[in-house]
Amino acid sequence: MGVINGWIPQHVSNQLVANVMNRLCKFHKVKDQESWENYEHNRDILVRQADYPETKQFFIVNHYIENQREWERIRFGSKYHMAYGGCEIFATYNALLALGQRPSGIDFVELIQWYEKNGAVWGGKFGGAPQAAYDYFYTKGYDVKMLFCRNEKEINALGEESGAIIVTVYNDKDDIMSRIHTVCITKDEEGHYFGHNCYKLLNGEFISDGPYANLWETIHNMGRARSALLCAIG
């Protein structure tokens, strides 16, 4: 079983896997009624924080989101939630922050709905599609580049030329059953790289992962150094 589980990450092309995920968004779509019910539910919690003070414990506007595992109350897709399959949406939100945007609570609610219409893999059962993140920034007018290779030089060049990077990785290069994870990677003024929403804990709080010297090193250290890159978007 271990050999079978590792076959896809090691032998199937990254672009083919991404294309399959993109097609699965179209085969099983989130119903409009489900999406609007999610919208109203999420809006009530994320926008009306005065009525839901506990929201402030897991969502602080204009701060990088590191704590996906605390987002069980926020819905995404067909009967799923953000803690389960929202990593692409968190990465997109974090990238917007890194690029100088200041998305509000309602912006985040609308971002979830955008993914439900354009990038929910099998109704959200398998999270979001990497291609959707590319499409989102492209439609917003950003200069976007997407790589499927695992070439260290090319990956580092993408990091150097990008204001923010969204990467999708296999959590375990030897086990497809460990699923995939998508994060945003940013740089500080000194050129140090940080991964956001990498499930890193310090004293019971989720924090960014870093600093690292370059994009390749940041990706390599995800998933206890067992990850394998699926794609990178700069």
Phi, psi and chi 1 to 4 in degrees:
 res  aa     phi    psi   chi1   chi2   chi3   chi4
   1 MET       -  -37.9 -178.9   61.8   71.5      -
   2 GLY   -61.3  -40.0      -      -      -      -
   3 VAL   -63.9  -41.9  172.9      -      -      -
   4 ILE   -64.7  -44.0  -64.3  175.3      -      -
   5 ASN   -63.0  -30.9  -71.5   -7.5      -      -
   6 GLY   -88.3   -6.4      -      -      -      -
   7 TRP   -67.0  -44.2 -165.3   82.4      -      -
   8 ILE   -64.6  -52.0  -68.9  178.8      -      -
   9 PRO   -59.9  -29.7  -23.1   34.0      -      -
  10 GLN   -94.6  -24.6  -64.3  173.2   11.9      -
  11 HIS  -126.4  -20.0  -61.1  -71.9      -      -
  12 VAL   -90.5  134.3  178.1      -      -      -
  13 SER   -60.9  142.4   76.8      -      -      -
  14 ASN   -60.2  -39.7  -72.3  -16.0      -      -
  15 GLN   -66.0  -36.4 -171.6  157.9    6.6      -
  16 LEU   -64.0  -44.1  175.7   58.6      -      -
  17 VAL   -61.9  -44.5  172.5      -      -      -
  18 ALA   -62.7  -38.6      -      -      -      -
  19 ASN   -65.2  -40.1  -71.5  -17.9      -      -
  20 VAL   -63.1  -43.9  169.2      -      -      -
  21 MET   -60.7  -39.1  -66.6  178.0   69.5      -
  22 ASN   -65.1  -39.7 -156.0   40.9      -      -
  23 ARG   -67.2  -35.6  -71.7 -178.5  176.9  -85.8
  24 LEU   -66.0  -21.8  -70.5  177.5      -      -
  25 CYS   -66.3  -30.3  -64.4      -      -      -
  26 LYS   -89.2  -28.2  -60.5  175.3  174.0   59.9
  27 PHE   -73.9  -32.6  -71.8  151.1      -      -
  28 HIS  -135.8   91.5 -175.5   91.2      -      -
  29 LYS   -90.2  155.1  -70.3 -170.4  172.6 -176.9
  30 VAL   -72.7  129.2 -179.8      -      -      -
  31 LYS   -67.0  148.2  -63.7  178.2 -179.2  178.2
  32 ASP   -57.9  -41.7  -72.8  -16.7      -      -
  33 GLN   -63.4  -42.1 -178.8  177.9  -10.0      -
  34 GLU   -61.8  -43.1  -69.9  176.4  -34.6      -
  35 SER   -63.6  -42.6 -177.5      -      -      -
  36 TRP   -71.8  -33.4  -79.8  110.7      -      -
  37 GLU   -64.5  -41.1  -71.7  175.4   -7.0      -
  38 ASN   -62.4  -42.1  -68.4  -12.5      -      -
  39 TYR   -58.1  -49.4 -178.7   96.0      -      -
  40 GLU   -66.0  -40.7  -67.0  175.9   -4.6      -
  41 HIS   -63.0  -48.9  170.1   86.5      -      -
  42 ASN   -67.2  -37.3  -65.0  -22.7      -      -
  43 ARG   -62.4  -43.1  178.7 -166.8   59.3 -161.5
  44 ASP   -59.3  -38.0  -75.8  -12.8      -      -
  45 ILE   -82.8  -46.8  -64.1  175.8      -      -
  46 LEU   -82.7  -25.6  -65.4  178.5      -      -
  47 VAL   -95.3  -43.2  177.7      -      -      -
  48 ARG   -90.3   60.5  -67.2  168.7   50.2 -160.1
  49 GLN   -66.8  -23.7  -72.1 -165.6  -13.6      -
  50 ALA   -64.5  -30.6      -      -      -      -
  51 ASP   -87.7  -17.2  -62.7  -29.4      -      -
  52 TYR  -128.0   70.2  -63.1   88.3      -      -
  53 PRO   -58.2  -25.4   20.8  -33.1      -      -
  54 GLU   -66.4  -19.6   65.5  -85.9   14.9      -
  55 THR   -59.8  -36.0  -56.2      -      -      -
  56 LYS   -65.3  -12.3  -63.6  179.2 -178.8  179.0
  57 GLN   -77.8  -21.3  -62.7  176.0    8.4      -
  58 PHE  -126.0   -8.4   68.5   86.3      -      -
  59 PHE  -135.9  111.0  177.0   51.4      -      -
  60 ILE  -114.7  114.7  -56.8  174.8      -      -
  61 VAL   -57.9  139.3  177.7      -      -      -
  62 ASN    68.7   22.5  -66.6  -27.7      -      -
  63 HIS  -122.2  143.7  -76.4   68.6      -      -
  64 TYR   -58.8  138.3  -70.4  121.0      -      -
  65 ILE   -88.8  120.4  -63.9  173.5      -      -
  66 GLU  -113.6  -12.1  -47.9  -75.7    0.3      -
  67 ASN  -113.7   52.6   57.9  -20.6      -      -
  68 GLN   -51.1  -36.7  176.7  174.7  -18.1      -
  69 ARG   -66.5   -9.7  -67.7  176.4  177.1  174.6
  70 GLU  -100.9   11.9  -62.8  176.8  -10.3      -
  71 TRP  -106.1   33.6  -77.8   67.1      -      -
  72 GLU   -63.5  -26.8  -62.3   93.1  -20.2      -
  73 ARG   -77.9  -17.1  -63.5 -177.7   59.7 -155.5
  74 ILE   -94.9  124.5  -54.3  -57.5      -      -
  75 ARG   -83.5  150.1  -62.6  175.1 -177.8  174.1
  76 PHE  -151.5  126.7  167.8   58.6      -      -
  77 GLY    76.0 -158.5      -      -      -      -
  78 SER   -85.6   91.1  -58.4      -      -      -
  79 LYS    70.6   25.8  -58.0  177.7 -178.5  178.3
  80 TYR  -116.5 -179.5  -56.4  102.6      -      -
  81 HIS  -140.5  169.2   53.6   71.6      -      -
  82 MET   -68.3  -30.3  -71.0  -69.5  -70.5      -
  83 ALA   -65.4  -29.2      -      -      -      -
  84 TYR   -82.9  -47.1  170.6   78.1      -      -
  85 GLY  -141.0   30.0      -      -      -      -
  86 GLY  -102.9   14.8      -      -      -      -
  87 CYS   -63.6  -35.2   57.8      -      -      -
  88 GLU   -65.1  -35.5  -73.9   78.6   15.6      -
  89 ILE   -70.9  -42.7  -57.8  171.7      -      -
  90 PHE   -60.2  -42.0  -68.6  123.6      -      -
  91 ALA   -63.1  -39.6      -      -      -      -
  92 THR   -65.3  -45.4  -59.3      -      -      -
  93 TYR   -59.7  -47.3  176.0   89.5      -      -
  94 ASN   -63.3  -36.9  -73.7  -20.9      -      -
  95 ALA   -66.1  -39.0      -      -      -      -
  96 LEU   -59.4  -42.3  -72.7  169.7      -      -
  97 LEU   -60.9  -44.9  -75.2  178.0      -      -
  98 ALA   -63.5  -27.5      -      -      -      -
  99 LEU   -90.5    8.5  -66.2  169.3      -      -
 100 GLY    95.6    2.1      -      -      -      -
 101 GLN   -80.7  162.0  -58.0  -62.3  -44.6      -
 102 ARG  -130.8   69.8  -68.2  -63.8  177.5  -96.8
 103 PRO   -65.7  136.9   22.0  -31.6      -      -
 104 SER   -90.2 -177.5   63.8      -      -      -
 105 GLY   -60.5  -43.4      -      -      -      -
 106 ILE   -68.4  -32.2 -167.3   63.4      -      -
 107 ASP   -61.2  -39.7  -68.9  -29.0      -      -
 108 PHE   -67.2  -40.7 -165.6   94.4      -      -
 109 VAL   -60.2  -43.3  173.7      -      -      -
 110 GLU   -68.8  -31.9  -67.7  173.8   -8.6      -
 111 LEU   -65.5  -40.6 -178.0   60.2      -      -
 112 ILE   -59.6  -46.5  -65.7  172.9      -      -
 113 GLN   -65.3  -36.6 -172.6  173.6   63.6      -
 114 TRP   -59.1  -44.2 -172.4   91.4      -      -
 115 TYR   -66.0  -35.8  -94.1   87.1      -      -
 116 GLU   -62.0  -32.7  -71.5  177.1  -25.0      -
 117 LYS   -86.7  -25.9  -67.9 -178.7  177.7  179.7
 118 ASN  -123.7  -13.4  -60.6  -77.1      -      -
 119 GLY  -153.7   25.7      -      -      -      -
 120 ALA   -90.2  111.7      -      -      -      -
 121 VAL   -74.7  115.4 -177.3      -      -      -
 122 TRP    53.2   50.5 -156.3 -100.9      -      -
 123 GLY    71.4   15.2      -      -      -      -
 124 GLY    99.4   -4.4      -      -      -      -
 125 LYS   -62.2  -33.2 -176.7  175.2 -177.7  178.0
 126 PHE  -113.4   31.8  -58.5  107.5      -      -
 127 GLY    74.6 -145.4      -      -      -      -
 128 GLY  -110.2  158.9      -      -      -      -
 129 ALA   -87.7  135.0      -      -      -      -
 130 PRO   -56.0  -36.7  -25.9   35.1      -      -
 131 GLN   -60.4  -30.2 -179.2   67.1   39.9      -
 132 ALA   -64.2  -37.9      -      -      -      -
 133 ALA   -63.4  -42.6      -      -      -      -
 134 TYR   -60.7  -48.2  174.9   93.9      -      -
 135 ASP   -61.3  -39.6  -67.0  -17.6      -      -
 136 TYR   -60.1  -50.5  178.5   84.0      -      -
 137 PHE   -71.6  -31.8  -75.4   98.8      -      -
 138 TYR   -64.3  -44.8 -178.9   82.2      -      -
 139 THR   -68.4  -21.0   58.7      -      -      -
 140 LYS   -85.4    0.3  -65.1  -65.5 -177.8 -179.6
 141 GLY    93.0    9.4      -      -      -      -
 142 TYR   -81.5  151.6  -73.5   92.1      -      -
 143 ASP   -80.1  110.7 -177.9   14.7      -      -
 144 VAL  -120.0  141.3 -167.4      -      -      -
 145 LYS  -134.1  137.5 -176.1  176.0 -178.3  179.7
 146 MET  -125.3  127.7 -169.0  170.9 -172.3      -
 147 LEU  -116.3  141.2  -63.7 -179.6      -      -
 148 PHE  -113.8    0.1  -65.4   97.2      -      -
 149 CYS   -81.1  169.4   68.9      -      -      -
 150 ARG  -122.2   40.4  -64.7  177.5 -176.4  170.7
 151 ASN   -93.0  118.7  179.7  -78.4      -      -
 152 GLU   -57.6  -42.8 -178.8  175.9   -8.7      -
 153 LYS   -64.3  -44.2 -176.1  176.9  179.7  179.3
 154 GLU   -67.7  -39.0  -69.3 -173.7   51.9      -
 155 ILE   -64.9  -44.3  -65.1  -59.7      -      -
 156 ASN   -65.7  -34.4  -77.8  -23.6      -      -
 157 ALA   -65.1  -38.6      -      -      -      -
 158 LEU   -62.7  -41.4  179.7   69.0      -      -
 159 GLY   -63.3  -40.3      -      -      -      -
 160 GLU   -67.9  -33.0  -68.5  172.1    3.3      -
 161 GLU   -94.7    0.1   67.0 -170.7   22.8      -
 162 SER  -112.1  144.0  -57.8      -      -      -
 163 GLY   -78.4  -24.3      -      -      -      -
 164 ALA  -155.9  151.3      -      -      -      -
 165 ILE  -131.6  133.9  -50.5   97.2      -      -
 166 ILE  -109.1  123.4  -67.1  176.6      -      -
 167 VAL  -121.3  142.4  -59.1      -      -      -
 168 THR  -116.0  130.0  -60.8      -      -      -
 169 VAL  -130.4  153.0  -59.8      -      -      -
 170 TYR   -72.5  129.5  -66.4  100.8      -      -
 171 ASN   -61.8  -31.2  -74.5  -40.3      -      -
 172 ASP  -140.5  116.2 -170.5  -29.9      -      -
 173 LYS   -64.0  -13.4   61.5 -177.2 -178.5  -65.7
 174 ASP  -109.3    6.6  -63.0  -41.2      -      -
 175 ASP  -152.7   99.9 -172.7    3.1      -      -
 176 ILE   -62.6  -23.4 -172.3   65.0      -      -
 177 MET   -70.4  -12.6  -59.1  -53.1  -67.4      -
 178 SER   -79.6   -0.6  -66.6      -      -      -
 179 ARG    66.9 -169.5  -57.1  179.9   64.2 -164.8
 180 ILE  -119.9  166.2   64.4  173.3      -      -
 181 HIS  -144.5  142.8 -172.0   44.1      -      -
 182 THR  -120.3  133.6  -60.7      -      -      -
 183 VAL  -137.0  163.6  -53.7      -      -      -
 184 CYS  -100.3  138.1  172.1      -      -      -
 185 ILE  -118.7  130.1  -64.1  174.2      -      -
 186 THR  -121.9  171.4   63.4      -      -      -
 187 LYS  -126.3  145.3  -64.0  177.3  -69.0 -174.6
 188 ASP   -92.4 -176.7   64.3   13.4      -      -
 189 GLU   -65.5  -24.1  -66.1 -179.5   -5.9      -
 190 GLU   -87.4   -0.6  -72.6   74.0   37.0      -
 191 GLY    87.0   13.0      -      -      -      -
 192 HIS   -81.7  144.5  -58.9  128.7      -      -
 193 TYR  -101.8  142.4  -71.2   72.9      -      -
 194 PHE  -135.4  134.3  -65.2   84.6      -      -
 195 GLY   -96.1  137.5      -      -      -      -
 196 HIS  -113.4  140.4  -59.8  -78.1      -      -
 197 ASN    65.6   44.4 -167.1   32.2      -      -
 198 CYS   -98.2   12.4  -64.8      -      -      -
 199 TYR    65.4   25.8  -56.3  147.4      -      -
 200 LYS   -86.9  129.1 -175.6  172.8 -178.0  178.1
 201 LEU  -110.7  142.8  -80.6  166.9      -      -
 202 LEU  -142.1  116.7  178.0   64.8      -      -
 203 ASN    53.7   40.0  -61.6  -34.9      -      -
 204 GLY    82.3    2.2      -      -      -      -
 205 GLU  -117.9  143.2  -66.4 -173.2    6.7      -
 206 PHE   -79.1  132.8  -69.7   99.0      -      -
 207 ILE  -132.8  170.3   61.8  171.3      -      -
 208 SER   -71.1  159.8   61.4      -      -      -
 209 ASP  -106.5  121.7 -174.7   27.9      -      -
 210 GLY   150.7 -173.2      -      -      -      -
 211 PRO   -83.5  156.4   31.6  -35.8      -      -
 212 TYR  -128.6  161.8  -65.7  106.3      -      -
 213 ALA   -79.2  -29.1      -      -      -      -
 214 ASN  -155.4  176.6   52.5   51.3      -      -
 215 LEU   -67.3  -40.8 -178.6   57.0      -      -
 216 TRP   -60.9  -44.0 -178.9  -97.4      -      -
 217 GLU   -64.4  -38.6 -178.3  179.6  -37.7      -
 218 THR   -62.7  -46.0  -48.1      -      -      -
 219 ILE   -65.6  -42.5  -64.6  170.1      -      -
 220 HIS   -60.6  -31.3  177.4   73.5      -      -
 221 ASN   -87.6   -2.3  -80.3  -80.9      -      -
 222 MET   -71.5  152.2  -68.4  175.4   59.4      -
 223 GLY    61.4   39.0      -      -      -      -
 224 ARG    56.7   38.3  -61.8 -179.7  -61.0  -81.4
 225 ALA    63.2   23.4      -      -      -      -
 226 ARG  -111.8    6.1  -68.0 -167.0   56.3   80.2
 227 SER   -77.8  162.6   63.8      -      -      -
 228 ALA  -138.6  133.9      -      -      -      -
 229 LEU   -68.7  134.0 -176.9   65.8      -      -
 230 LEU   -98.4  -48.3  177.4   59.4      -      -
 231 CYS  -162.0  160.4   65.0      -      -      -
 232 ALA  -135.5  134.2      -      -      -      -
 233 ILE  -119.7  122.8  -56.6  167.8      -      -
 234 GLY  -116.6      -      -      -      -      -
